[in-house]
Amino acid sequence: MLTTEISQPVSIGDRVTFDTDEGYQAGTVNDLRRDVGNGELHAWVELDHQWPGMYRAVPLATLQSVPTRTNKQSTEVNNENVS
């Protein structure tokens, strides 16, 4: 598991978003690879709403993890179901 500049861990299988010239994109991290030229670490993201198997190399510094439910929200939902 690796961290970005915003101190969020990124690992294979994570759902992420990132900003591009084409607007915000979303997808799933499929692999982490180093750039051959400068050695910068990139996440290979399989984009949503694209052909299967199409990836985009995104520098880790630009990734944003998709927010997930917090434990507090999960507890509130579970308490509502019990009532």
For each residue, the residues with C-beta under 8 A, 3 or more apart:
1: 9 10 11
2: 9 10 11 32 41 60
3: 7 8 9 10
4: 7 8 10 60 61 63
5: 60 61
6: 64
7: 3 4
8: 3 4 63 64 65
9: 1 2 3 65
10: 1 2 3 4 14 16 29 32 43 60 63 65
11: 1 2 14 29
12: 29 30 31 32
13: 28 29
14: 10 11 28 29 65 66
15: 26 27 28 65 66
16: 10 26 27 28 29 43 45 58 63 64 65 66
17: 24 25 26 63 64 66
18: 24 25 45 58 62 63 64
19: 23 24 25 62
20: 23 24 25
21:
22: 25
23: 19 20
24: 17 18 19 20
25: 17 18 19 20 22 45 47 48 56
26: 15 16 17 47 48 66
27: 15 16 45 46 47 48 50 56
28: 13 14 15 16 45 46
29: 10 11 12 13 14 16 32 43 44 45 63
30: 12 44 45 46 55
31: 12 43 44 55
32: 2 10 12 29 41 42 43 44 60
33: 41 42 44 57
34: 39 40 41 42
35: 38 39 40 41 42 57
36:
37:
38: 35
39: 34 35
40: 34 35 59
41: 2 32 33 34 35 59 60
42: 32 33 34 35 57 58 59 60
43: 10 16 29 31 32 57 58 59 60 63
44: 29 30 31 32 33 55 56 57 58
45: 16 18 25 27 28 29 30 55 56 57 58
46: 27 28 30 50 52 53 54 55
47: 25 26 27 50 54 55 56
48: 25 26 27
49:
50: 27 46 47 54
51: 54
52: 46
53: 46
54: 46 47 50 51
55: 30 31 44 45 46 47
56: 25 27 44 45 47
57: 33 35 42 43 44 45
58: 16 18 42 43 44 45 62 63
59: 40 41 42 43 62 63
60: 2 4 5 10 32 41 42 43 63
61: 4 5
62: 18 19 58 59
63: 4 8 10 16 17 18 29 43 58 59 60
64: 6 8 16 17 18
65: 8 9 10 14 15 16 68
66: 14 15 16 17 26
67:
68: 65
69: 73 74 77
70: 73 74
71: 74 75
72: 75 76
73: 69 70 76 77
74: 69 70 71 77 78
75: 71 72 78 79
76: 72 73 79 80
77: 69 73 74 80 81
78: 74 75 81 82
79: 75 76 82 83
80: 76 77 83
81: 77 78
82: 78 79
83: 79 80
